[in-house]
Amino acid sequence: MTEAEFKQEVALLLFESGKLPLGHASKLAEMNKIQFQQLLQERKIPLYSYEMEDFELDLKNLRELGRL
């Protein structure tokens, strides 16, 4: 594994675990944001995390607004 590949793997791991935002992870990987997003896509790592709690909160807010 090259040094560049190692940095990319660490950046992917930290991004996926929520410890680094996209901008910092792409810098750690020594890639621009578009390249890092493409790497995320190749690895099937979602760009955004949407948890069940987020979904439930969205439903609650839509109901309160009368949109559901």
N, C-alpha and C positions, 0 to 999 in steps of 0.2 A: 504494500500500500504506500502510495506516495504521500508526501506531506500535504499536498493540496487535497487529496482524497480523504485523508484523516481529518483535516479541518472541515471539509464538507460533511462528513459523518457526524462530527461533534455538533456542528451547527444544526443539522437536521434533528438530532436527538434533543438538543436544547429547545429548538423551536417547537417540536412536536409535544414536548412535555410542558410547554407554556412558560419556560424560564427565560426565553429570549423572544422579543418581538421580531417581526420580519426584517426590519432594517438592520438591526444588530446582528441577526443570524446571517444575513447576506454578506455583511462586512466580515464576519468571522470566517465565512466560507470563501472570502475573497472573490465574490461574484456580485454583479449588480442585481437589483431586485428582480428584474425580469428573468434573468438566468436562474436565480434561486427559486423563483416561482415555478419555472419549468422543471427544475430538479424535484421540487415537491410533487408536481404533477406526475412525473415519471415514477416516483416512489409511492404514489397514491396516498400522499399525506395531505389532508385537507388544509386549505389556506386559513379557514376560520373554524373555530370550535363552537358548535351549537348544541349545548347540553339540554337535557330534559327540563331542567329548572328554567332555562331561558324560554323554552317552548311554552311551558305552563304560565310563566309570567306574561308572555306575549298574548296568550289566550285570555288571561285575566284582564289585561289592559284593553284588548279589543272588546271584550264584553262590557267593561265599564264605559267605553266610548260609544257603545251601541252599534258597533260595526260587525257584531257576530250574533 
